[in-house]
C-alpha cells in the first residue's frame, strides 16, 4: 500500500542519492558506487546481475575500465512512491553519455526502478534494475 504522506526531506534525500550515483559514475569510482547499496543490494542491468556490494564493485570496476570508460550517466525522476516509513520506489529515465555527448541517444535511453530503504538516517539502494526505454523485447520464437 502506498502512502500519500511523503516527507519532503526524504524525497530530497532520495534525489541526493541519485546524484551520488551520477557523481560516482563521473569519477569512475566503483567503490563509491557500490557503497550506495545496502550490503546485500542487487543491481540488474541488461545481461548482468550483481548481488552484494563486492559483486557490484567488481562489475563496475571492470565496466569503468572498458565499456563505460570516460562515460557519464544522467537521469530524471518519473515517479516516486513511498511504502510506509523507510521504503520507497523511484522510477527514472536517463542513460549513459559517451565522451562529448550532451544528450542520451534514443537507443541508449533506459528506464530504471530503484528500491530504496532508510536505515537509521540514511537512504540506501536495496535494488536497482534498468532496461531499454524504447527497444521492445524480441518476439518469443521469432
Residue, then its C-alpha position, 0 to 999 in steps of 0.5 A: x500500500x502506498x502512502x500519500x504522506x511523503x516527507x519532503x526531506x526524504x524525497x530530497x534525500x532520495x534525489x541526493x542519492x541519485x546524484x551520488x550515483x551520477x557523481x560516482x559514475x563521473x569519477x569512475x569510482x566503483x567503490x563509491x558506487x557500490x557503497x550506495x547499496x545496502x550490503x546485500x543490494x542487487x543491481x540488474x542491468x541488461x545481461x548482468x546481475x550483481x548481488x552484494x556490494x563486492x559483486x557490484x564493485x567488481x562489475x563496475x570496476x571492470x565496466x569503468x575500465x572498458x565499456x563505460x570508460x570516460x562515460x557519464x550517466x544522467x537521469x530524471x525522476x518519473x515517479x516516486x512512491x513511498x511504502x510506509x516509513x523507510x521504503x520507497x520506489x523511484x522510477x527514472x529515465x536517463x542513460x549513459x553519455x559517451x565522451x562529448x555527448x550532451x544528450x542520451x541517444x534514443x537507443x541508449x535511453x533506459x528506464x530504471x526502478x530503484x528500491x530504496x530503504x532508510x536505515x537509521x538516517x540514511x537512504x540506501x539502494x536495496x535494488x536497482x534494475x534498468x532496461x531499454x526505454x524504447x527497444x521492445x523485447x524480441x518476439x518469443x520464437x521469432 
